[in-house]
């Protein structure tokens, strides 16, 4: 299977959908924060100057977040996708964390987060439905054969010492 066909794989689409979903959540949170700041500034305009200034500051920060989020949504850009497509050798360690939400012992739902650790020490993550974690992980095994998969305390320690320690075949992927 060629690299181009791997990028069109259904598991890659699952990963892209999860990233897009996170971007929409970021947009919604930024918009809500912006509206909250505007409401706070408007409602305290005549009565409380410090709260009005706080509302304007919140609105300003949220406007910057909105601008950043909207530009990423328009471009379809995401740091994780850029690394996977452009510099896959940077990814040295991938692991997933699954969480079961069980209030009073009743399983409500399961969720998962996939973590990508880079050779420069950076960490990126994406939230995936638990049912897609295995599919995406198997796909990434083929796409990134040099990366180490799975979490252990030894791997965490090794990563903290030198991220390059987790690269499986160093000779083929040196930059």
Secondary structure, 3 states (H helix, E strand, C coil): CCHHHHHCCHHHHHHHHHHHHHHHHHHHHHHHHHHHHHHHHHHCCCCCHHHHHHHHHHHHHHHHHHHHHHHHHHHCCCHHHHHHHHCHHHEEEEEEEEEEEEECCEEEEEEEEEEEEECCCCEEEEEEEHHHHHHHHHHHHHHCCCCEECCCHHHHHHHHHCHHHHCCCCCCCCC
